[in-house]
Amino acid sequence: MKNLFIKSLLLAPMLINADVMPAINSKGGGMVLPEGKLKMEIKNINFKRNSMFDGSSEVQNRENLDATANITVVGLHYGLSKSTTVGVIIPYKNIEATATLGTNAVAIDNKGLGDIILGARHVLIPMDENGFQLGIDGGVKLPTGTTNGGFKIAPPIANGAYTPMPTQMGTGEFEYIIGLGVTKMVDETLEIDAHAMYTYRPKAHNEYDFADEIAVDISGVKSITKQINIGLEYNFKYNTKTDMGDDTNAQLRAMLPFKAFSGSAGYITPQIEFLPFGKPKIHFGFGVSFLAHYDLKEYQPLEKEKFIFRICYLF
């Protein structure tokens, strides 16, 4: 249940001189903050996983998995110069899940600080010269989250064992991120953003339960009044499949439904943004991501909807 949401805050600045805010998952395309400005973004993501999928089909939930994730992410971003923004992203996670293995009940209740991300964005092509802005991102995810959470109710085979890696707060490994984003202001009331990001996980190539990831976000946001934006975005991700090796007992992994995401999935996210004072000083956003398509590499859970709320403040 991790790495589905944390990087949605990765350096998502705003266009300060307009009434249009970047979409809620868009990462701000290629935009940066003005020099000397500090932005705080608090985002809450909530979703359930009580449906199982394999390939491009929804299949029977054999283990009666019922999982809920509630994640609060705080992002702080600072305009280091007119062309560079730096930031830190701090997640707090609460993951609860129940399942049944034969006649044995299984329950997980893990919560705590997740892996912190440090990142930066630099403008390669500025808006004022070309009618669009292109930026490049770089970041590193620090292994600050714990990886030793135990079962609330453990099956006999898992007595004394840690829960599978997807249900832990951290990954136990440094990860490296590179991205490319572009922003086009069609006019003063319409912003188009696109962003692609690659996450490299060195441990994924031998014994790690999260493979390398490619994520793409495309969005459009329209200001319909000085206080109201509406938007629509498409969010896509692809994760390669890897062998968990020593991270989780192989027999336990085969039995439990708590699998890490592998394969591809796309979501459509309609949303609304409220600027109470008609300026980007403070704004609130709400969106719902709906599963649009998927092609998964093994039997695994996937959320059909994600509910996202954010509040942003510009210092």
Sequence and secondary structure as in RCSB ss.txt:
>XXXX:A:sequence
MKNLFIKSLLLAPMLINADVMPAINSKGGGMVLPEGKLKMEIKNINFKRNSMFDGSSEVQNRENLDATANITVVG
LHYGLSKSTTVGVIIPYKNIEATATLGTNAVAIDNKGLGDIILGARHVLIPMDENGFQLGIDGGVKLPTGTTNGG
FKIAPPIANGAYTPMPTQMGTGEFEYIIGLGVTKMVDETLEIDAHAMYTYRPKAHNEYDFADEIAVDISGVKSIT
KQINIGLEYNFKYNTKTDMGDDTNAQLRAMLPFKAFSGSAGYITPQIEFLPFGKPKIHFGFGVSFLAHYDLKEYQ
PLEKEKFIFRICYLF
>XXXX:A:secstr
  SSSGGGGTT    TTSS    TTSTTTT    TT EEEEEEEEEEEE  EEEETEEE  TT  EEEEEEEEEE
EEEEEETTEEEEEEEEEEEEEEEEEETTEEEEEEEEEE   EEEEEEEEE HHHHSEEEEEEEEEE   S    B
 SB  GGGTT B  GGGSS  SS EEEEEEEEEEEEETTEEEEEEEEEEE GGGGTT SS  EEEEEEEEEEESS
SSEEEEEEEEEEEE     GGGS HHHHHH S     EEEEEEEEEEEE TTSSTTEEEEEEEEEEEEEEEEEEE
E  SEEEEEEEEEE 
